[in-house]
Amino acid sequence: MLILILTFCVLSELKLVYIPVGVLAFVVLVFAVLGLLCLRKVRLLKRTIRQLQGNQFTPSIHQFTPSILPPRSISVVEDEGVVEPPPQTPLQPSSTVKPSSKRLWKNPQQDPHFIKSDLNLLQLIKAGKEGVFYQARMNRGTCKGHNMFTCKISKEGVRLKHVDTEVSIMKKLVHHKNILQILDWNTTVEPYILIMEYVSYGTLRTFLQTNRSHLSADSELQSLFTIASYHIALAMQHLRSKMIMHCDLALRNIMVNKFPWEVKVAEFGLARDLTRMTSRRSSRWRNPRQRVPLRWYPPEYFKNNYYSFKGDVWAFGIVLWEMQTFGTLPYPNLETSEDVIYHICLGQKNTNPEGCRPEILHIMRDCWQEPYTMRPSFTDIVCMLENVMENDADYVDVESPQSLVKEDAEYHEAKCLRAASVTLENADPV
């Protein structure tokens, strides 16, 4: 019995000694294996480097000698901050691709086509935080055939990169009748200037406020508002197809050439081109130094630092509300920015505009749905507005049937004249 007890004690002591030794041996073994793997990887890497040197550098000794190297432009390399390699070193891919890729983002305009003194500023359209809009013309000649045009002159302190981004976005949005088209620009000499197509009546907000009494007496006012809303939605649908978020959609940033048929979305100073972003979550952003129009921004921006295309949809609902109230400031009872943000985050909305037709009110409320995934797309909004316009076209004013008969006769007469002119044009010459 005593022998068993002694044996058990000896085994216990040995067990206490073997456990730490075993753990230590395991750790040493792991480190040894990792060291061997790292050593093998380093050897493979050195072997690969030697093979590449043997394949590329050895034959190139006879091809690239200082006596036959082609001349290179030193100024291009110095501009990009790249150190030029010595002549004995073969040209690396990065030394040629990197500078050229950077230069693609530079403004291709070298010499300014015009400066501010070349412009005759006729009338102020609006003054924004970063630029002032004017109706203007050239002191001499025209701008690409346009005698009159709209120009935006940047304010002091606006960065060149910011203006270049705005120009690139506007160049991407050409050939759409409901987007203010860019004609020319000067980003070489300050102040930076953008020249855009001419508009007759300035901003839609100013137009509605100026003509409020005349428009209010029009029995077709709601139809006019619907048509204008439809053309704004068409412009925003085009922006969405180009992966561009406007981020500053408001009544003050919509220009009027002929109401309600020719309204044009403008002011792309805050716009973002998502095709130039580095990740899918690039729509999540907030720049603390950048001032944004709080009264037009959705609640997810204040809660989660998030702005997406559905944020532009929210702003479109605010634009509909502004139009129905003839340019009234959203949330008119709130004075401070803190009150506005608190009001929006609580889920409170603008009151229903007086006299607004139910269909537009329904679209307006859909644009303010939460969460933002429940809001319609601009394609959906365009379809809804098209249905409203088609329903309006089904109703005809029959108070004066004589005018309808007269219009019908004039239509048939014009149709006959057009048919006759076509016949004469198609006739063979004698």
Sequence and secondary structure as in RCSB ss.txt:
>XXXX:A:sequence
MLILILTFCVLSELKLVYIPVGVLAFVVLVFAVLGLLCLRKVRLLKRTIRQLQGNQFTPSIHQFTPSILPPRSIS
VVEDEGVVEPPPQTPLQPSSTVKPSSKRLWKNPQQDPHFIKSDLNLLQLIKAGKEGVFYQARMNRGTCKGHNMFT
CKISKEGVRLKHVDTEVSIMKKLVHHKNILQILDWNTTVEPYILIMEYVSYGTLRTFLQTNRSHLSADSELQSLF
TIASYHIALAMQHLRSKMIMHCDLALRNIMVNKFPWEVKVAEFGLARDLTRMTSRRSSRWRNPRQRVPLRWYPPE
YFKNNYYSFKGDVWAFGIVLWEMQTFGTLPYPNLETSEDVIYHICLGQKNTNPEGCRPEILHIMRDCWQEPYTMR
PSFTDIVCMLENVMENDADYVDVESPQSLVKEDAEYHEAKCLRAASVTLENADPV
>XXXX:A:secstr
 HHHHHHHHHHHHHHHHHHHHHHHHHHHHHHHHHHHHHHHHHHHHHHHHHHHIIIIIHHHHHHS TTT     HH
HHHHTT     TTS   HHHHHHHHHHHHTS S  S S  GGGEEEEEEEEE SSEEEEEEEESSS BTTBSSEE
EEEE TT  HHHHHHHHHHHHHT S TTB  EEEEE SSSS EEEE   SS BHHHHHHHTHHHHHT TTHHHHH
HHHHHHHHHHHHHHHHTTEE S   GGGEEEEETTTEEEE   SS EEGGG SSGGGGB   TTS   GGGS HH
HHHHSB  HHHHHHHHHHHHHHHHTTS  SSTT  SHHHHHHHHHTT      TT  HHHHHHHHHHT SSGGGS
  HHHHHHHHHHHHHHHHT    S HHHHHHHHHHHHHHHHHHHHHHHHHHS   
